[in-house]
Amino acid sequence: MKNIYANIFFEIEKEQDVVLGILLKTMGSTPQVPGAVAIFNSSGIAFGTLGGGILEAKAERLAIEAINSKQTI
């Protein structure tokens, strides 16, 4: 399944809380471009990528915190 919205619905059907991460801006050389997306659930990344590395790890941590606290970031 490559459609991000279909994957969001798939996670919701599994009764998973999800966070959608969207890469808005990049600087310098990066593995992804603005518009890259990833879906995170309480276990971490469920689909897509923001490019990996430190950025994706931080996005994953923030997404899990948001899911656990039921607060937006």
N, C-alpha and C positions, 0 to 999 in steps of 0.2 A: 504494500500500500504506500504510494508515494504522495498522495494528497494529504496535506497537513490537517485539513479540516476533517477528513474522514478518520484520521488517526486520533484527533481530539475526541470525536464521537465514540470511537472504539474504546478509548480509555474511560470515558464517562459511562459507557455501557457496562464496563467491568467494575463500575462504582468506585473509580479512582478519582481523587481530586487531582487536578492538573494545573500547570502554569505554562503559558506560552511565552517563550523567549524569542525576541526578534532583534537581530543585529541591526542597529540603526546607522552607525557610522564606524568607519575604520580609519586608521592612520598608519602610513607606511605599508610594508609588505605583510599581508595577512593571508591565511589559507581560505578565508571566506570573504564574501562581499556583502555590503548592506542589503538587507532583505533576507539573509539566511535565517532560518527558524529552527527551533527545537522545542519539543514538548517534554516537560519534566513532571514526574509523579513523585509520590513520597519515597520512592526507592532511588530516584535520580533520573537520569535522562531516559526517556522512553522512545523517542523518535527524533530524527534530524540531528543537526549539529550547528554549533555556533563557531566552529573552527578548532575545537579542542584546546588543550593547554590551560594556562592560568585563567583566561577569560571564561572558558566554559566551566571550569571547576568552580569559579566564583559564582557564576550564574546558577549552577546546580545547587550550591550551598544556599544562596538566597531564595531559590525556588522552594527548596525543602523547608526552609524557615517559614516562608509565606504559607505553605500548605499546613504545616504544623500549628501555626498561630492563627490561621484563618484570616490573615491580614494581607492586603495588597502591599506591593513594594514600589 
